[in-house]
Amino acid sequence: MEETMQEGLCLRIYLSESDRIDGKPAVEAILELCQACGLKAVSVLRGIEGLGEHGIHSTSFLSLSSSLPLLVEAIDSKALIEAAVEQLRPHLIGKFVAIWPVSLLRTP
């Protein structure tokens, strides 16, 4: 069986653990929206340190921050990512979002 390459997009949303959307943790709300949009390759990465609007956030022993950085990253077809972004847009006011082209390798 032959592997196929497809053009797609990568979506990355920068959050912090303390962010909330519609009364629930932002990462939970975003994952639910991504699932509702049909995205299948979505990961949440927890940062150990980050620099944001309110300074440096760290997991250092002396600073037990509850506002550590989180990244939600999704890769999928251009059409699905673009549709998801339109659904997510009203919930991402004030958040940093990055989107770039990727080549998707679908293996058998």
Summary of the structure (lengths in Angstrom):
residues: 108
radius of gyration: 15.6
end to end distance: 6.5
largest distance: 54.1
contacts: 288
relative contact order: 0.35
helix: 23%
strand: 47%
